[in-house]
Amino acid sequence: MNTSLAFDRRETASTPSTVLRTARERIADDKAMLRTAAELTRDLNAPKPIIYWIDLILSAVVGYAALAGAILAPSTGWALVAGVVAILALYRADSFIHEITHIKHSALPGFRLGWNLIAGIPMMVPSFMYEGVHNLHHARTRYGTVEDPEYLPLALMKPWTLPLFVVTSLLAPVALLLRFAVLAPLSLLFPGMRRVLDERYSSLSINPSFRRRPPEGAFKTHWRRMEAATSLWAIALLTLTATGVIPLRALLIFLVITSGVAILNQVRTLVAHLWENEGEPMTVTAQYLDSVNVPPPALLPVLWAPVGLRYHALHHLLPGVPYHALAEAHRRLSAAVDEQSPYHKASYPGLPGLVDRLVRSTMGRRAA
């Protein structure tokens, strides 16, 4: 949920970060690249339900089986192995929340409800916490500004903000339990609490200044139903543990694994963008260049950036292309544009180099 990271937006004109930021803000749109991207991928915009359902179900089955294995394992070693498998598989299942925010529900009948029942509610991250939030991150005039719920100028912040950014995700399971098992029921009695809960604690965002608008219409009905179901699940978990039906050890292992999922997602978020914009609106090309692709031959992104997240920059260029078609879209565009095209400049070899770049940027700011 909202990550409270205070930072100073003030920079002197002489600092390297300011020069970099100013240059990025002045990047004009490469109309040839944008036109080519649209023309070459028109036939890739339709999601394939069979791929979505099989991928989700298999990920969930492996994840929950590994979770059970971690709880029932006869030794610490086997528990650790099962725990790692559970984190990776459940992270993949959870990552479909990103697809739900972009696809038309009529194109994948029942998938939003199915995902909530399979992953969203059990993991206490129902889809309403991302729907209507992530879309703002893709708004042409919001990306990278103070109105973007998913953006902070991390590359321009103090070095200590990076470890804090990751460590805060450790507390995500406890925060979610508190939000759904305690605060949601109490908000039925106190309207003021309900308003605060909707505005500040109902979104998967990293910008502490973001305030969410109250839900309306059909989405409000969906929100309240999913919230009620998640609250009942969270209350049941705590009640069954308190009465001894669920061993405390089992609940703690579940919370550790969900913490692992949250940390993995937070690390992936760290390298999803270059985080070099400090509040000014950016062109589409500038937004693309501030985002990251980690295409093949790198293999590990399959695990830490699943469900198309390894093509995050391409996704910002073509948000309507489903995750299973992004690899083909990348292949087509890479072959079609010339070597000097900005398209190639958003691709990076892997996680370590991206983390190192971000750390060096924050260290440079400290030196300045």
Backbone torsions as a table, in degrees:
resi	resn	phi	psi	omega
1	MET	NA	-163.4	-175.8
2	ASN	-53.8	125.9	178.5
3	THR	-97.5	118.4	-176.9
4	SER	-85.3	96.3	177.4
5	LEU	-122.8	109.4	178.9
6	ALA	-80.9	142.7	178.1
7	PHE	-151.8	158.3	-178.8
8	ASP	-99.5	119.1	-179.0
9	ARG	-80.0	-9.9	-174.8
10	ARG	-77.7	132.9	177.4
11	GLU	-136.4	147.5	173.7
12	THR	-86.2	151.9	-175.4
13	ALA	-65.5	-15.0	-176.4
14	SER	-89.7	-9.4	-175.9
15	THR	-75.8	146.9	179.4
16	PRO	-59.2	-36.7	-178.3
17	SER	-64.0	-34.5	178.7
18	THR	-69.2	-41.8	177.7
19	VAL	-60.0	-45.0	179.7
20	LEU	-62.8	-43.6	-179.4
21	ARG	-63.0	-45.2	-178.9
22	THR	-62.2	-42.2	178.9
23	ALA	-61.8	-40.1	-178.6
24	ARG	-68.0	-38.3	179.8
25	GLU	-63.9	-27.2	-175.3
26	ARG	-90.9	0.9	-179.8
27	ILE	-64.5	122.6	178.5
28	ALA	-82.7	157.4	177.9
29	ASP	-67.7	132.4	173.7
30	ASP	-86.4	93.7	-173.3
31	LYS	-64.3	-32.0	178.9
32	ALA	-65.1	-43.3	179.0
33	MET	-64.9	-44.7	-178.9
34	LEU	-63.7	-41.8	179.4
35	ARG	-66.2	-43.5	179.0
36	THR	-62.7	-42.6	179.7
37	ALA	-60.3	-43.2	-179.4
38	ALA	-67.7	-43.0	-175.8
39	GLU	-69.6	-38.3	-174.4
40	LEU	-79.2	-11.9	-173.4
41	THR	-120.4	13.0	-177.8
42	ARG	-59.7	-31.7	-177.4
43	ASP	-86.4	4.5	-176.9
44	LEU	-107.1	5.0	-171.4
45	ASN	-82.1	-11.0	-177.3
46	ALA	-88.2	121.8	176.9
47	PRO	-71.5	147.9	179.1
48	LYS	-103.8	107.1	-174.7
49	PRO	-54.4	-40.4	-176.8
50	ILE	-60.1	-37.5	178.8
51	ILE	-68.2	-44.3	-179.7
52	TYR	-60.3	-49.4	-175.4
53	TRP	-66.7	-45.3	-178.7
54	ILE	-64.1	-44.9	-179.6
55	ASP	-61.2	-48.4	-179.2
56	LEU	-61.9	-49.0	-176.1
57	ILE	-64.7	-44.5	179.2
58	LEU	-63.4	-42.1	179.1
59	SER	-61.7	-43.1	-179.2
60	ALA	-68.0	-42.7	179.8
61	VAL	-60.5	-48.4	178.8
62	VAL	-62.6	-43.0	-177.2
63	GLY	-64.3	-47.2	-178.4
64	TYR	-72.6	-33.5	175.9
65	ALA	-64.5	-42.1	178.3
66	ALA	-67.9	-35.4	175.7
67	LEU	-61.2	-46.2	176.9
68	ALA	-61.8	-39.4	177.8
69	GLY	-62.1	-40.0	178.8
70	ALA	-64.8	-36.4	-180.0
71	ILE	-72.7	-38.9	-173.7
72	LEU	-97.5	-1.7	-175.5
73	ALA	-57.4	139.8	-178.4
74	PRO	-77.2	-12.4	-179.0
75	SER	-143.7	161.7	-179.9
76	THR	-63.7	-38.4	-179.3
77	GLY	-60.7	-48.3	178.7
78	TRP	-66.1	-34.9	177.9
79	ALA	-63.1	-39.9	179.5
80	LEU	-66.6	-42.9	178.9
81	VAL	-61.7	-47.5	179.4
82	ALA	-63.4	-36.7	179.5
83	GLY	-63.8	-41.9	178.4
84	VAL	-63.4	-44.4	178.5
85	VAL	-61.2	-42.4	-180.0
86	ALA	-62.3	-42.9	180.0
87	ILE	-60.6	-48.2	-177.1
88	LEU	-65.5	-43.6	-177.4
89	ALA	-71.1	-42.7	-180.0
90	LEU	-70.6	-30.6	174.3
91	TYR	-63.9	-41.4	177.5
92	ARG	-62.7	-44.9	178.8
93	ALA	-62.0	-43.6	179.5
94	ASP	-62.8	-32.5	-174.4
95	SER	-65.0	-14.6	177.3
96	PHE	-67.9	-12.7	175.1
97	ILE	-60.2	-31.0	178.2
98	HIS	-66.5	-40.8	178.0
99	GLU	-66.5	-37.9	-177.9
100	ILE	-60.7	-32.1	-178.8
101	THR	-73.2	-17.2	-174.9
102	HIS	-108.3	-33.8	-174.7
103	ILE	-79.5	152.2	171.9
104	LYS	-77.0	130.6	-176.0
105	HIS	-62.0	-27.8	178.2
106	SER	-68.8	-22.6	179.3
107	ALA	-78.4	-22.7	178.1
108	LEU	-132.8	74.5	-175.1
109	PRO	-56.1	128.3	175.2
110	GLY	79.9	-4.9	-173.9
111	PHE	-69.6	-39.6	179.9
112	ARG	-61.0	-46.4	178.3
113	LEU	-64.8	-43.4	179.7
114	GLY	-60.9	-43.3	179.3
115	TRP	-63.4	-42.2	179.1
116	ASN	-61.2	-41.2	-179.4
117	LEU	-70.7	-36.5	-175.9
118	ILE	-82.1	-41.8	-172.3
119	ALA	-126.5	-47.8	-171.8
120	GLY	-59.6	-51.9	-178.7
121	ILE	-70.7	-49.3	178.8
122	PRO	-58.1	-35.2	-179.5
123	MET	-91.9	1.9	176.9
124	MET	62.0	34.8	172.9
125	VAL	-131.1	64.6	-179.3
126	PRO	-59.1	155.2	-169.9
127	SER	-62.9	-24.3	-178.3
128	PHE	-63.5	-19.2	-179.5
129	MET	-75.3	-10.6	179.5
130	TYR	-119.5	-31.5	178.4
131	GLU	-65.7	134.8	-179.0
132	GLY	78.8	-4.8	176.5
133	VAL	-107.6	-56.5	-179.5
134	HIS	-60.0	-33.2	-179.8
135	ASN	-59.6	-32.1	179.0
136	LEU	-66.6	-30.7	178.1
137	HIS	-64.5	-25.3	-179.6
138	HIS	-95.8	-3.8	179.9
139	ALA	-65.0	133.5	-172.4
140	ARG	-53.7	-41.6	-174.8
141	THR	-98.0	0.7	-177.9
142	ARG	-103.0	-29.2	-174.1
143	TYR	-52.8	129.1	176.1
144	GLY	76.8	1.3	179.9
145	THR	-99.5	177.6	179.4
146	VAL	-67.7	-13.9	179.1
147	GLU	-92.1	2.9	178.0
148	ASP	-89.8	115.7	-177.8
149	PRO	-69.5	-15.5	-174.4
150	GLU	-117.4	31.3	-178.8
151	TYR	-140.6	133.6	168.2
152	LEU	-136.5	143.4	178.9
153	PRO	-75.7	65.8	-173.4
154	LEU	-58.9	-35.8	-178.8
155	ALA	-67.5	-16.8	-177.9
156	LEU	-105.5	5.5	-175.8
157	MET	-98.8	176.9	-179.7
158	LYS	-67.6	150.9	-178.2
159	PRO	-57.4	-33.9	-176.5
160	TRP	-69.9	-14.2	-179.3
161	THR	-71.3	-26.5	-178.7
162	LEU	-67.4	-53.3	175.9
163	PRO	-62.6	-35.6	177.7
164	LEU	-63.5	-38.7	179.0
165	PHE	-58.4	-40.0	-179.6
166	VAL	-78.7	-44.6	-174.1
167	VAL	-64.0	-33.9	-179.5
168	THR	-59.3	-26.8	-179.8
169	SER	-69.2	-17.8	175.5
170	LEU	-58.1	-32.5	-175.8
171	LEU	-88.8	0.5	-176.2
172	ALA	-55.6	-46.9	-179.1
173	PRO	-60.9	-41.1	178.7
174	VAL	-66.2	-41.8	179.0
175	ALA	-62.7	-40.2	179.6
176	LEU	-68.6	-39.2	175.3
177	LEU	-60.3	-45.0	178.7
178	LEU	-63.0	-43.7	-177.3
179	ARG	-62.4	-44.9	-173.9
180	PHE	-91.6	-34.3	-176.8
181	ALA	-85.4	-25.1	-175.0
182	VAL	-117.0	-58.0	-172.6
183	LEU	-69.1	-39.7	-179.1
184	ALA	-62.1	-48.2	176.3
185	PRO	-62.3	-39.9	179.8
186	LEU	-65.0	-30.7	-178.4
187	SER	-67.2	-18.2	175.5
188	LEU	-68.8	-25.0	-178.9
189	LEU	-95.0	-25.4	-175.0
190	PHE	-124.6	102.0	-178.3
191	PRO	-56.3	-35.2	179.2
192	GLY	-63.6	-38.6	177.4
193	MET	-66.3	-38.7	178.3
194	ARG	-60.1	-41.3	-179.6
195	ARG	-63.7	-45.3	179.1
196	VAL	-65.1	-39.7	-179.8
197	LEU	-62.6	-43.6	179.1
198	ASP	-66.5	-41.9	-174.8
199	GLU	-73.6	-42.6	-167.0
200	ARG	-113.9	-21.1	-173.0
201	TYR	-127.8	33.4	178.8
202	SER	-132.2	28.8	-179.6
203	SER	-145.0	142.2	173.4
204	LEU	-88.1	85.8	-175.0
205	SER	-134.0	163.7	179.0
206	ILE	-117.6	-7.5	-179.5
207	ASN	-88.9	109.6	-176.9
208	PRO	-65.5	-15.0	179.3
209	SER	-85.1	-10.6	-175.5
210	PHE	-69.8	133.1	174.5
211	ARG	-125.5	123.1	-175.2
212	ARG	-85.5	143.0	177.6
213	ARG	-78.5	151.1	178.9
214	PRO	-62.0	145.3	-179.9
215	PRO	-70.8	154.6	-179.5
216	GLU	-135.9	158.4	171.1
217	GLY	60.1	-141.8	-177.0
218	ALA	-63.7	-33.3	180.0
219	PHE	-66.6	-33.3	177.3
220	LYS	-62.2	-41.3	177.9
221	THR	-62.7	-45.6	177.8
222	HIS	-59.9	-47.4	179.9
223	TRP	-54.7	-53.4	-174.7
224	ARG	-65.0	-36.0	178.8
225	ARG	-67.5	-45.7	-179.8
226	MET	-68.2	-35.6	177.9
227	GLU	-65.6	-43.1	179.3
228	ALA	-63.2	-43.4	179.8
229	ALA	-63.4	-41.8	179.8
230	THR	-68.5	-36.4	177.4
231	SER	-64.3	-43.3	178.1
232	LEU	-61.8	-40.0	178.0
233	TRP	-63.8	-46.2	-178.8
234	ALA	-65.6	-41.9	178.1
235	ILE	-64.0	-40.7	178.8
236	ALA	-62.3	-43.4	178.6
237	LEU	-57.4	-48.0	-178.0
238	LEU	-68.9	-40.0	-178.8
239	THR	-66.7	-46.1	-179.4
240	LEU	-65.7	-31.9	176.7
241	THR	-73.1	-42.2	-179.6
242	ALA	-64.1	-31.1	-178.7
243	THR	-91.8	0.4	176.4
244	GLY	86.4	-0.5	179.1
245	VAL	-66.3	-43.3	173.3
246	ILE	-103.4	123.4	178.3
247	PRO	-60.5	143.0	179.0
248	LEU	-57.9	-36.8	179.2
249	ARG	-59.2	-39.9	-179.6
250	ALA	-65.5	-42.6	178.6
251	LEU	-64.5	-41.6	-179.1
252	LEU	-64.6	-39.4	177.9
253	ILE	-65.1	-40.7	176.6
254	PHE	-59.4	-43.5	-179.2
255	LEU	-67.8	-37.3	177.7
256	VAL	-63.9	-42.4	-179.6
257	ILE	-68.0	-40.9	176.7
258	THR	-66.5	-30.8	173.4
259	SER	-64.9	-40.1	177.6
260	GLY	-61.6	-40.6	176.9
261	VAL	-62.0	-44.0	-179.1
262	ALA	-64.9	-40.7	179.7
263	ILE	-66.0	-43.8	178.8
264	LEU	-59.3	-42.4	178.6
265	ASN	-65.8	-37.5	-179.5
266	GLN	-67.7	-39.1	176.7
267	VAL	-65.5	-42.3	177.6
268	ARG	-62.0	-39.3	177.7
269	THR	-62.0	-37.4	179.5
270	LEU	-55.3	-33.5	-175.5
271	VAL	-111.3	12.7	177.4
272	ALA	-73.8	-27.6	178.9
273	HIS	-135.5	171.0	173.6
274	LEU	-88.9	-16.2	174.2
275	TRP	58.0	43.0	-174.9
276	GLU	-107.7	9.3	178.8
277	ASN	-103.5	141.1	-176.5
278	GLU	-119.0	45.6	168.1
279	GLY	111.6	-13.1	-178.6
280	GLU	-86.2	144.1	174.7
281	PRO	-59.0	146.3	-175.8
282	MET	-124.9	152.9	173.4
283	THR	-69.4	166.7	178.6
284	VAL	-62.4	-40.4	178.8
285	THR	-64.9	-40.3	177.5
286	ALA	-64.8	-39.2	176.7
287	GLN	-63.4	-40.7	178.0
288	TYR	-61.6	-44.8	-177.8
289	LEU	-72.3	-18.1	175.3
290	ASP	-87.3	-1.0	179.7
291	SER	-112.5	172.3	-166.8
292	VAL	-130.0	132.4	165.1
293	ASN	-107.6	140.6	173.1
294	VAL	-128.4	74.3	-173.7
295	PRO	-78.2	171.3	172.2
296	PRO	-55.7	151.6	18.2
297	PRO	-85.5	1.7	177.2
298	ALA	-58.0	134.3	-176.1
299	LEU	-102.8	-37.0	-174.7
300	LEU	-62.5	-28.7	177.2
301	PRO	-56.3	-21.5	175.1
302	VAL	-58.2	-31.4	-178.3
303	LEU	-90.9	-45.9	-174.3
304	TRP	-93.4	-10.6	175.7
305	ALA	-134.9	64.9	-174.0
306	PRO	-79.0	176.9	174.9
307	VAL	52.0	46.5	175.0
308	GLY	81.9	-1.8	-175.9
309	LEU	-70.2	-14.0	176.1
310	ARG	-70.6	-17.4	177.0
311	TYR	-107.3	50.6	-172.9
312	HIS	-68.1	-39.2	177.9
313	ALA	-64.7	-44.6	177.9
314	LEU	-61.0	-37.8	177.2
315	HIS	-61.7	-37.1	177.0
316	HIS	-69.3	-27.7	177.0
317	LEU	-76.7	-38.0	-175.9
318	LEU	-133.8	71.4	-175.1
319	PRO	-64.8	-15.2	-179.2
320	GLY	-86.7	-8.0	-179.3
321	VAL	-80.6	125.5	-179.6
322	PRO	-66.0	158.4	-171.9
323	TYR	-59.6	-34.9	-175.9
324	HIS	-73.7	-9.9	-179.8
325	ALA	-105.7	-2.9	-175.8
326	LEU	-67.2	-35.7	179.2
327	ALA	-62.9	-42.0	178.2
328	GLU	-67.8	-39.8	177.3
329	ALA	-61.3	-41.9	178.7
330	HIS	-64.1	-42.5	179.6
331	ARG	-61.0	-44.1	-178.9
332	ARG	-64.8	-46.4	-176.9
333	LEU	-68.3	-40.3	179.8
334	SER	-60.1	-36.3	-179.5
335	ALA	-79.6	-27.5	-172.4
336	ALA	-85.8	-35.7	-175.9
337	VAL	-88.7	156.1	-178.7
338	ASP	-78.0	172.7	-174.0
339	GLU	-65.9	-23.2	-178.9
340	GLN	-88.3	-2.3	-177.8
341	SER	-65.0	142.4	175.6
342	PRO	-58.7	-19.5	-176.7
343	TYR	-56.3	-40.0	-176.4
344	HIS	-73.1	-18.5	-173.5
345	LYS	-79.7	-5.9	179.2
346	ALA	-98.7	4.1	-179.3
347	SER	-96.9	136.0	-177.6
348	TYR	-132.3	154.5	-173.0
349	PRO	-75.6	-24.9	-178.3
350	GLY	175.4	-179.5	-176.2
351	LEU	-64.3	-47.6	-175.5
352	PRO	-57.4	-44.2	-179.2
353	GLY	-64.5	-36.1	179.6
354	LEU	-69.0	-42.0	177.7
355	VAL	-64.1	-43.1	179.7
356	ASP	-61.2	-41.2	178.9
357	ARG	-61.2	-44.0	-178.2
358	LEU	-67.0	-43.4	179.5
359	VAL	-62.6	-44.2	179.5
360	ARG	-61.6	-36.5	179.5
361	SER	-64.8	-43.7	179.0
362	THR	-68.8	-36.5	177.9
363	MET	-66.1	-36.7	177.1
364	GLY	-64.2	-35.9	177.9
365	ARG	-66.8	-37.8	177.9
366	ARG	-62.8	-40.6	179.1
367	ALA	-64.4	-36.7	179.3
368	ALA	-68.6	NA	NA
